[in-house]
Amino acid sequence: MRMGRREFLRTSAALAAASAANSFSCFEIASAAPIEVPTVDKLAIRVLVDSSYDLFFRPAETNGVKVSPPPRLSDYRRSLHNEWGLSLWLESERGSEKRTVMLDYGYTPAVLLNNMDLVGVDPSKIDALVVSHGHYDHFGGLLALLDKHRNVMPSELKLYAGGEDNFCHRLSGNAQQGFGDFGRLDRGELASKKVTTVLAESPTLIAGHAFTTGKIKRTSIERVLPNSSVDYTKETAGCDYGHYTAAELQGKIVPDEHVHEHATCFNVKDKGLVVISSCGHVGIVNSVRQAQEVSGVTKVHAIVGGFHLGPAPKDYLTQVVGEIKKLEPDVLLPMHCSGLNFVAEARVQMPNNVLVTTTGSRITFGV
């Protein structure tokens, strides 16, 4: 028999208390109280892993946002690697205070660790970890990162996840073609590496500089495009979010609705919001609106990351880009699953607002 949400949380709280007795808590539930969003002076994003790498990438600037090429490599026998997945290194400044947050971890350990080494980021500077949602191409390198670098990271290290749904078992394919295993993020493995998981269904501050949107309301014309499926019947630690459909109660595999996907955001001084949607399955417009609502900041400086519009039909894509345009962002920085079709359409409707990036490039805001 599966535990309901209340029973799960009660049991998890007991486990957390037991862990705390040994000076380590394996998980927390973020407060539902409203947050006061901080303002940072500067923000820089290093693209550790993305779906393309351009050796001839050139600097570019649009509306005050700069993109610089990857560093020149000293060893000709080594190269940055690209793969289907995303990992971002976020560095922010507020006065003399600096913070580093790592958002998502690519598809494979080899690519993530190779690229981190070559671009020269320092794992000992990490203040917090964030995972956007429960797809392997966003958490595949996480455990290997911890295996290699946990000893230099802060002793009290937190991973912020949007909620329990991030730890459910995913499947690729569909009922017609057949299903394939797409893995799951194991919260027990994180606990074994002394990482506290924070279930952030509510908007949550990250390292005093960033904030997450919490569970994203779905109020726009956007819909979740076909992607993975979920098997909620598997007995896996952390996967019980209290949502049962008739199909789930019958033990059926159901389409993935990304119940607990969240976006990571910054409020940059005199610029506005930088909203980072790692995949945007729940809708990039929905994600930005949620960031505006929880922060009280209406100005959108930049929309960054994966928008999951690669598989979008033309009419739907045109409509969504039109809705993005209404948000009046200074800059769009599409990555990963956004799609070349999105880039082309955005350049038609918003020709002065699109910047492209590549694996290894660095994006700066507020400079």
N, C-alpha and C positions, 0 to 999 in steps of 0.2 A: 504493500500500500504506500502511495506517495503522501508526503506531508503537505498540508496546505501552507499558505504563506505564513500565517501566524505561528504555526508549529515550527516551521523552518527557521523563522527569525528567533524564536525562543531558544531553539536548540543551538543555533549559531551564536546567540548571545552567551549561552553557557560555555561554548567552546572558546569564545573570545575571552571570557572571564578566566577560564582555566589557563589560557595562553598568557594572559596578563600576569598571572601569578608567577610565571617564569620570565617576567619583564618583556614579554612580546605579545602584542595583540594581532591576531591574524586578519581581522577585518573590522571595519567600522561602517556605520550607516550615516551618511551626511545629514546634517541638520536641515529641517524644512523651513527654518527661519529665513526671511529675506536677507540678501547679501548686499553689502555696500561695495560696489565695484571700484577698485583702485584705478588710478591713472598712471601710466608709465611714460617716461620721457622718450625712450627709444625701444625698438623691437627689431631683432634680426632673426631670420629663419634660414637655416642651412638645410638644403634638401639632401638628406642622407641616401634615400632610396626613392626612385621613381621609375616610371616605365620606359624612359628614354635617357640616353646620354649622348650629348652632342659635343664632339671634340673641338668644333669650331664656334662654339657658343660665344656671342659677343655681348658686351655690357649694353644695358638698355635702361631707360627711365621714362616713367609716365606719371604725371600728376604727383610728383614728389616721392614716388616709390622707385627704388633702384634695384636692379638685378645685376649681379656681377658673376663672371664665369667661375667654374671650379678652380682650385689652386693648381698651378703647374706642378706636375709630378716629377720628382728627381730621379726615380728609378724607371727607366723606359720599359722594363719587363713587367711592370704592374699597371693596372688600369682600374678606374672606377667601373663598377658593374651596374647595369640596369636590370630590372625584372618587374613583373607584374606585382605591384605592392607599393607601399608608401611608408616612409619614416622621416620625421622632421625634428630638427634640433632647434629649440626656441630659446633665445637669449634676450632678456629684457633688462632695462635700467630705469631706476627711479632715483634721481640724485646720485649718491655714491653707492646705492644698493643695487646689486646685480643678482639675477636669478636665472637658472637654467632648467628648462623642462623638456623632457623627451616625449614626443607624441608619436605613437605607433612604431612598428619595428620590422617592417618589410615582410617578405615571404620566407626567405631562407636565411639561416644564421651566417653562412659563408659570405653572402653579399653584404649584409648589414655590417659585420665585423670588418670586412675588407674596406668598405667605404668609410667607416668611422676612422679607421687607421689612416687612410690616405688623405682625408680632408683635415685631419688633425684635431678632432674634438676630444675633449678630456672628460672621461666618465666620472672622475672624482668631483667634477663641478655640478653634477646632476642634483637638483633639489627635489624633484618630483617626477613621477612617471604618469602618463595618461594613455589609456587605450580607448579608441573611439567606438569600436563595436566588435562583435565576436567573429569576424572573418579572419581566416588564417593568414591572408596576405597583409594583414595589419598587426598580427601578433606573432608571426612565425619565428622571428629572431629574438623574441623577448627572453626566453629561458636561457638561450646561449649567451646573450648579453650579460645576464645575471651570473651565469656560471663563470664567465671570464672576468667580470669587473665588479661583482658585488662587494668584494673586500675593500675597494677604494671608495665606494659610495657611502652616503650617510648611514649611520647605524639604524636610525629610524627612517626608513624609506617607505613611501606610500605610492600605490598605484591607484589612480582614479578611474573607475569604470562607471558607465552610465547606469548600471543596475545588474540584477541577477541574470537577465537574458543574455548578457555577454558570455556567460559560462555554459550555455546550452550547446548541445551537439548539432553541428551543421552538416548538411549533405549537399552535394552538387548534383546537377542533372534534374530530371523530373520523372513523373510516373510513366510517361510514354517512352522515354529513352532509357530509363533505369537510373537509380541513384548511386552515387559514389560518396565515399567518406570525405568530409571536408574538415574534420577535426573539431576540437574544442579547446578552449583555454582552461587549464586546470588550476583552480584556486588553491588546491592542496600543494601543488608544486610551488606556487608563489609563497605560500606560508613556510614551506620547508627552506626557502631561501631568505627568510626573514624579511618578507615584503608584506606590508599591511595593505589589504585591498579595501578601498573606500567605495561603497556603493552609493553613487551620486545621482539618484533619481531627481533630486532637487538641485537647483543652481548652487555651485560650490566654488569657493575661492581656492586657487592653486598657488602655493608658495608665495602668497601675498601679492602677486602681480597679475596673474591670469584668472580667468573664471570659466567654468563650464556652463552650458545652457540648462543642464538637467534634461529631463524627458521633454522631447520636442512636440509641441502641439501641431496638429495637421489641419491647418485652416486655409491653405492655398489651393490652387487648382492641381497641384502636383499629386502624383501617385507613386507608389513603390513599384518600380519596374522589375520584371522577373530577374531573380538572381539565385539565391540558395534556398534550401528548405531546412526545416528544423524538426527534430524528433524530440518532442517534449516528454515522451514516455520513458526515456532512458533515465536510470537512476544515477545522476551525476551531481556531485557536490556543487551547490550554488545555483543550480538551474531550477528555480521554482518561483515564478513571479506572479502567481495568483491569477493567471489568465487561462481559462479553459474554454475552448470552443467544443461544439459537438464532435467535430472530427478528432480533436485531441483526446476527448474522453473515450472515443472508440479506438484509440491507439494508432491513429493515422499520422503519417508524415504531412506537415502543412507548409505552405509557402512562408518564407521568412518576411516578417513585417518589421524587423529591427526595432523592437519595442523600446529598447534602452540605448539606442544610438544617441550620442550627444556631440556637440561641437565645442571646440576650445577657442577662447576669445581673449582679446586684449582691448583696453581703451587707451589709445595713444593720444598724448597731450596735443591739443589744438588740431587734431586730425580726425578722431572718431574711432569707430570700432574696426578691428581687424578680426574677422570671423573665419575660423579655420574648420572647414567641413571635410574630414578625411575621406569620406565616400558619399555622403549626402543621399543615402537611400531614402530617407524620409522627406527629402525635398530641400534644395538649397534655399529657396525662398522661405520655407517654414523655419529653417535653421536660423536665418538672419533675423526674421521677425521675433523668434524666441530670444535671441541675444539682445535685441532692442528692448523687448519687454522686461527682461529680468535685470537689465543694467540701467534702464531709464535713459539711455543714450540713443538718439535717433539717427545721428550722422553715421553713415557707413563709409569708412575709408577704403577698406579692401575686403574682398571675398576670395578666400584662398583654399586650394586643395582639390579633392575629388568631388565631382558633382554628379557622378553616375548617370550621365546623359549619353554616353557612347552608344547604348542600345536603343536610344529614343527614336521613335518615328519622326519624320520631318515636321509634320504639323504640330505635334506635341512639343518638339524641341523649339520651334519658332515661338510658340505660345509661352513657354517657360522663360526663354531669353527675354521676351517682352516684359514678363513680370519681374525679372531681375533688373531690367533697365529702370523700372519704376522705383526701385530701392535707391537709385542714384549713387551707386558706389563710385569712388574715384578710380578704382582699379579692380580688374578681375585677373586672378592668377590661377588658371585651370591646370590641374595636374592629374596623374593617375587615370582614373576611370571617367574623366570628364568627356573625353572623346575628341577626335579631330573635327567631327561634325559640329560639336559645340563651339570650338575655337572659330571655325568658319562662320557660323551663324552669329556669334557674338561680335565678330569683326564687321559683319554687315550692319547689325543694329547698334553697336557701341564701338565704332572704329577707333576712338581715342582713349579707350579704357582697358585694353587687353594687353597683358604682358605674358609671355611664355617663359618657362624655366626649363632647367635640365638637371639631371642627377648631379649633385655636387655644387650647384649654384647657390648663391647667397642673396637673400632679399632683405632690404633694410627699409624701415619705416621711422619717421620722426627724426631724421638726420638732416 
